[in-house]
Amino acid sequence: MNKEIEGRIRERIKQQYPFTPYQSQLDLSKDIYVSLAQGTKVSIFESPTGTGKSYALIEGALNYLDDLKSNTLIKQKQKTQNDDDMPDWFNDPDIDLKLNPLQKPIVHENKQQKKHVKLIDDDAVFDYSSSEENQINLRAQSLNDKIIYCSRTHSQLKQFINEIRRSKHKVRVSTIGSRQHLCVNQSILSKANNNVNKLNHLCKTNKKQCSYFKSLDTTEQYIQEIFDINDLLSVSKKCQSCPYYAAKELSLQADIICTPYQLLMESIDQYIEPIIIVDEAHNFGSALLQTESCEISLNQLNIIIGGIEDYRKKYHQRVKAKTLYYLNQLLQLSKSLIEKIKTKQSGNLIILLDFMVEIGIPKINIIKLIKFVQNKDMRQRINGFIDSTQNVTQYCSFECFCKFIQQLILTSQKESILYIEKQNTMKLSKINNYSSFQALIDKSRNLIFLGGTLQPLNEFEIFKERVEQIDFTFKEYPHIISKERCQLLIINAELEYSFKQKNENLNQLMIQTYSLIQNIEKSIPEGIVIFMQTYTFLEQFKQYTKAQNLQYSKQIFFDEKQNPQILEKYSEVAKKGAILLSVVGGSLSEGINFSDHLARAVIIFGVPYPNLDSFELKEQIRINGNQYYDNITMRAVNQCIGRVIRHKNDYGLLFLIDKRFSEEKLKQKFSTWLQNRITIQNDFKGTEFFESFKKLI
């Protein structure tokens, strides 16, 4: 797209802003629009925390969506179709169909074969027909031109939706959530007793009797255009309908569907080549790995075997031979898994390929068995039968087993590892996102990853490998803050600030840590946020402080996992002077705006290398090299650093306390905007940084 057209797009987007945007913010909006318009498959944008990137995303994406609805893009095509600089998508013969959302959608026929379900003993029997092995499972599909926006938490989704409300754009927004967040049926909730698996199962098996579900014959009662998760709950309670299924219905009508990372992969199939936007993308890869990892215990396998055998014994004369055949194969696999769990010691890594041969996988018709366990009706009936008499802690054992078998068979040695995690439990952990990322590429029209601390980019290299060069772009944007308002000090003190997991001279380290905090706090006005390497070290330092009755010039607060009020209490007194101690990677290290007086300084004690006792991490380092270890560590550091500056007029100092931060291999991994702000000192003797800001305090 030529500069003239980009300039027109930029100016028009600028007029849509309800406030005067930053230069980099407007550039990001324009680049997002251009990326979508040109059909760039994968776009990665890094804009420092505090630069208004989420609102830039809104203006870029929604201006593009507005143009689709108003056919502005078609008019541009007709007006400039002989322009050699125009991208290929303008000359696509199907452009009118692709860009005109007012055309009637293509109707996809549902070719599902009717299921052979025999309603015997309260629908306990499910007969699996061989015709279902080739069935296509299509839900009602929506129009094209949908945006799926995902972030880590519902709190972040809510912030994004509130930003949409500020804009001038008229769009329909819906939020997808789990039953855990959206179920309002108190009877089912009490029976589930906070067990997510049981809640899902009870909802599926009882929804036809649920009064809230019955009230969903129409969604006319949901008359507003924009729904966050609180809106769904509020409206649903008023009209006594189910917010979980209402969200699914509303998403088919919405322009933007908001979802947490964990629900993205199961949500994407509901729509036709949606635009997928991942915000706070530094968390995305690890969240997917956690979602797709699974485990099975010896106790669960024994429950499954007993349940299937009882089921088979009771109904063997009422179901077809095909159903019994697959049930027998599941029994065979269950018994093989039990045998292997008993013979393998805890902590043993198991070679995946050898293991599959040992348990007899090659002798089974894998594809047909996978289709069998993927059938929701089959799983629902057998799972209900198996778990009907079991303790709540073992609920949905068969669901866990089905997920484990699917992942075991469909994964590869490069993607997953298998090991005995603890006594009598086998865990299959994803260590690479090859298949998940490929699925995103295949199922989406455009992929946009947005974040403040995406570098180092090792996690996203797979996208660069799997799409053509012209379909991949990475851009980074400068910080809005001037160099004079934010500086980074690396302290190479005389002591050994390595903060290793097992420090032999812990007491001396505590003394020196306290001394340095006391030294720094005298030079810093208002609030200071300190990040320790681990919760273990934080607790040790807290106990040391109490035991020695150590005093600070500022009021001190220690982050506690089970006490969310700590942040509120700190915020109330930070302007007068306070210190908040937390942990790298903890709840306060990202997504929290420590603007202005809440953080005039951020101090990070120690390079927060993750614990190498993890099987997953060891394999990821083995496959990707030691640089991977440095990359994930420094991304966490950059995320903490982002807490200090939240807007153009903010200011503050950054302190990194560990001599390893001054090593070149780590220095080069700081966010680009920080590279020319680094000063290395052997010890901290005070600073005049805040002198010029005294009149503002």
BANU-859461 format. One record per residue (C-alpha): x, y, z. Coordinates in steps of 0.25 Angstrom, whole numbers, plus 2048, in hexadecimal, padded with zeros to 3 digits. Layout:
<atoms>
XYZ ...
</atoms>
This chain:
<atoms>
800800800 80680D7FC 80A819805 7FE822800 7F4817804 7FA814811 7FA823814 7EB824811 7E881981A 7F181F825 7E982C824 7DC826824 7DF81D830 7E4829837 7D6830836 7D082483D 7D8825849 7D082B855 7DD83285A 7EA836854 7F2829851 801828853 809827847 80D819849 7FF81584D 7FA81B840 805813838 80180683F 7F280883B 7F680B82C 7FF7FF82C 7F47F6832 7EA7FB827 7F47F981C 7F87EB821 7E97E7821 7E67EE813 7F27E780C 7EF7DA812 7FC7D8819 7FA7CA820 8037CD82C 8067DA832 80D7DD83F 80D7EB845 8157EF851 8127FC858 8177FF866 80E7FE872 80780B874 807810866 7F880D864 7F980185B 7EC7FB85E 7E480785A 7ED80884D 7E97FA84A 7DA7FE84C 7DB809842 7E4801838 7DB7F5838 7CD7FC839 7D080682E 7D37FA825 7C67F382A 7BF800827 7C4801819 7C07F2816 7B27F681A 7B1802812 7B87FC806 7C3808807 7CD7FE803 7C57FA7F6 7C58087F2 7D480A7F4 7D67FE7EC 7CD8037E0 7D48117E1 7E280C7E1 7E17FE7DB 7EC8027D0 7F68077DB 8027FE7DA 8058007E9 7F77FA7EE 7F87EC7F4 7F37E07EE 7E77DF7F6 7E17EB7EF 7E17E37E2 7DB7D67E8 7CF7D27DF 7C87CE7EC 7CA7DC7F3 7BC7E07F2 7B77D47F9 7C37D4804 7C17E3807 7B27E4806 7AC7DF814 79E7E380F 79E7D8805 7977CB809 7A07C1810 7A37B480A 79A7AA810 7A279D815 799791815 79A789822 79D77B81C 79D77482A 79776682A 78D764834 79375E841 78E750845 78A753853 78274985B 77A74F866 77C744870 77E74687F 77D75587F 785756872 79174F878 79474786C 79B74D860 79D745854 7A874984B 7A574783C 7B0745832 7A974F829 7AE75A833 7BC757831 7BC760824 7B176A829 7B4779828 7B0780835 7AC78E831 7A579883A 79E7A4835 7A87AD82F 7A87BC82F 7AC7C6824 7BA7C9821 7C17D6826 7C17D3834 7CC7D783E 7D07CE849 7D87D6854 7DF7CE85F 7E67D286B 7EB7CA878 7E07CE881 7D17D2882 7D67DF889 7DF7E287D 7D37DF873 7CA7E987B 7D57F487A 7D57F286B 7C67F286A 7C57FF872 7CF805868 7C680185D 7BA808864 7C3815864 7C4814855 7BB81A84A 7B980C843 7AC805844 7AF7F6845 7A97EA84C 7B27E4856 7B07D785E 7B97D0868 7BB7C1869 7BD7BB876 7BE7AD87D 7B37A7885 7BB7AA891 7B97B988F 7AB7B9889 7A37AE88F 7977B4898 7907A789B 7927A68AA 78D7988AA 7987938A0 7A279C8A7 7A07968B5 7A17888AF 7AE78B8A8 7B47908B5 7BE7988AD 7C378D8A5 7C4792896 7C3784890 7B7781897 7B078E894 7B378C885 7AD77E886 7A178288E 79E78E885 79E785878 79677A87E 78B783885 78A78F87C 77D78A876 77778A884 77E797888 7747A3888 77F7AD884 7827A5878 7737A4874 7727B3874 77C7B4869 7717B285E 7747C0859 77F7CA85C 7767D685A 7777D9869 7867DC867 7847E9860 7917F0863 79C7F0858 7A87EE861 7AA7E386C 7B57E1875 7B47D587F 7AD7DE88A 7A37E2880 7A07D487C 79E7D088B 7967DC88E 78C7DB882 78B7CC884 7877CD892 77C7D788F 7767CF885 7797C188B 7817BC87F 78E7B587E 79A7BF87B 7A37B3877 79A7AF86B 7967BE869 7A47C2866 7A57B785C 7997BC855 79D7CA855 7AB7C7850 7A47C2843 79E7D0841 7AA7D8846 7B57E083F 7BF7DD84A 7C07D1853 7C87D285F 7CE7C6865 7D97C286F 7E57BA869 7E17AD86E 7D47AD866 7D97B2859 7DC7A5853 7CE79F856 7C87AC851 7CF7AE844 7C77A383D 7BA7AA83F 7BD7B5835 7C27B5826 7D07BA825 7CF7C5830 7DA7CF833 7E17CB83F 7E77D6848 7F07D2854 7F27DD85E 7FD7DC869 8037D1860 80F7CE869 8067C5871 7FF7BE865 8097B3862 80A7AE870 7FB7AF873 7F97A6867 80379C86B 7FC79B879 7EF799873 7F378E86A 7FB786874 7F477B87C 7F6770886 7F076388A 7F175C898 7F174D89C 7E574F8A4 7DD756898 7E174A88F 7DC740899 7CF74889A 7CE74888A 7D0739889 7C6736893 7BC73F88D 7BE73A87F 7BD72C883 7B072E88B 7AA73687F 7AE72B875 7A972087E 79B727880 79972B872 7A1722869 79471C863 78E729860 79A730858 7A072D84B 7AD725849 7B4732845 7B2739852 7B772C85A 7C372C851 7C873A854 7C4738863 7CD72C863 7D873485D 7D773F868 7D8734872 7E472E86C 7EB73C86C 7E673F87A 7ED73287F 7F9735877 7FB74287E 7F973D88C 804733889 80D73D884 80A747890 80D73B89A 81A738893 820746891 82674E89D 82275C8A0 82A766899 82D75D88D 82C76487F 82675A875 829759866 81C75C860 81E753853 82374785B 818748865 80D74885A 81373C855 813735862 805738865 800732858 7FC73F851 80173B843 7F872F844 7EB737845 7E473F83A 7E874C840 7DF755837 7D274E83A 7D574D849 7D875C84A 7CA75F843 7C475684D 7C975D859 7C776B852 7B8768852 7B277185C 7A576985E 7AD75C860 7B676286A 7AB769872 7A375C874 7AF753877 7B575E880 7A8760888 7A775188A 7B575088F 7B575C898 7A775A89D 7AB7538AA 7B97598AB 7BE7648B5 7BE7728B0 7CD7738AF 7CD7688A5 7C276E89C 7C376D88D 7CF76388E 7CA75E880 7CB76C87A 7D976D87F 7DD75F879 7D776386C 7DF77086B 7EB76986F 7EA75E864 7E776985A 7F377185E 7FC76485F 7F875F851 7F776D849 80477384F 81277184B 82076F852 82377D84E 817783854 81577B861 81C77486C 816768875 81B766883 817761891 81476E898 8117698A6 80E75C8AC 8047548A3 801760899 80576188B 80676E884 807772876 80C780874 80C789868 81A78F866 818796859 80C79C852 80F797843 801791841 7F979C849 8007A7841 7FE7A0834 7EF79E837 7EE7AD83A 7F57B082C 7EC7A6825 7DF7AB82C 7E07BA82C 7E07C5821 7EA7CE829 7F27CC835 7F77D883D 7FF7D784A 8017E3852 8087E685F 8127EF867 81D7E5869 81D7DA85E 82C7DA85C 8347D185C 82B7CC850 82F7BD851 8217B9854 81C7BE847 8267B983E 81D7AE83A 8147B8833 81F7BD82B 8237AF827 8157AB823 8107B681A 8167BD80E 81F7C9811 8157D380B 80B7CD815 8137D0821 8167DE828 81C7E2835 81C7F1839 8207F8846 81D80684A 825810853 821813861 819820863 82182486F 82E82C86E 83C827872 83C83187D 82F82B884 83481D885 842817887 84780988A 852806894 8587F9895 85F7F78A3 86C7EF8A3 86E7EF8B2 8797E88B8 8717DD8BE 86C7D18B6 85E7D58B1 85C7C88AA 8507C48B2 8527B58AF 8477AB8B3 84F7A68BE 8587B18C4 8627AC8CE 8647B98D4 8557BD8D5 8577C68E2 8627CE8DC 8597D08D0 84D7D58D8 8567DF8DF 85B7E58D2 84D7E58CC 8487ED8D7 8547F68D7 8527F98C8 8437FB8CA 8458058D5 84F80C8CD 84680E8C0 8398128C8 84081E8CD 8428248BF 8348208BA 8278288BD 8198228BE 8188138BA 8228088B7 81E7FA8B1 8297EF8B4 8287E28AC 8307D68B2 8347CA8AB 82A7C08B2 81F7BF8BC 8297B78C4 8337C28C5 8287CC8C8 8237C48D3 8317C28D9 8347D18D8 8277D48DF 82A7CB8EA 8387D08EB 8327DF8EC 8297DB8F7 8337D38FF 83D7DE8FF 8337E9901 8387F18F5 8337FF8F2 8318068E5 82E8158E3 8228118DB 8168088DE 8197FA8D9 80F7F08D3 8127E18CF 80A7DB8C4 8027CF8C8 7FC7C58BF 7EF7C48C7 7ED7D38CA 7E97DB8BE 7E77E78C8 7F67EA8C9 7F67F28BC 7EA7FA8C1 7F17FD8CE 7FE8018C7 7F780A8BE 7F08128C9 7FE8168CF 8078158C3 8078258C1 80C8278CF 81781C8CD 81680D8CD 81D8008C8 8167F58C2 81D7E88C1 8197DD8B6 81E7D28AD 8227D289F 8177CA897 80D7CD8A3 8007D38A2 8057E18A4 8107E0899 8077E288D 7FA7E888A 7FB7F2896 7FC801893 80680689D 805814897 80A82189D 80C8218AC 8098118AD 81780E8A7 8228198A7 82B80D8A6 82B7FF8A3 8367F68A9 8397E88A4 8427DF8AD 8487D48A6 8477CE898 83A7C6899 83E7B9892 8337AF893 8367A289B 83D798893 83678D89A 82B78D890 82B782885 82478C87B 82E79687D 83A78D87C 83578786F 832795869 84079986C 84578D866 83E78F859 83F79E858 84C7A085F 8517A886B 84D7B5864 83E7B1867 8417B1876 8467BF875 83B7C386C 82F7BF875 8377C5881 8397D387B 82B7D3875 8267D2884 8307DD888 82B7E687D 81D7E4881 8207E988F 8287F588A 81B7F9883 8147FB890 81B809892 817811886 808812883 80781F87B 80E82A874 810833881 81482888A 82282688F 82A81C897 837814899 83A806897 8447FE89F 8497F089C 8517E98A7 8597DE8A2 8677DF89B 8627D5890 8597E088B 8657E7885 86A7DB87D 8687DE86E 8607D286C 8557D7875 8577E6872 8537E4864 8467DE868 8407EA86E 8357F1867 83A7FA85B 835807862 83E80486E 84B801867 850810867 84C812876 85580887D 85F80C887 86880288F 86C80589D 8757FD8A7 86C8028B2 86180C8B5 8658198BB 8598218B8 8538288AC 84F8368A8 84583189E 8388368A6 83E8448A8 83784A89C 82A84389F 8298498AD 81F8548AA 8168498A4 8168408B1 
</atoms>
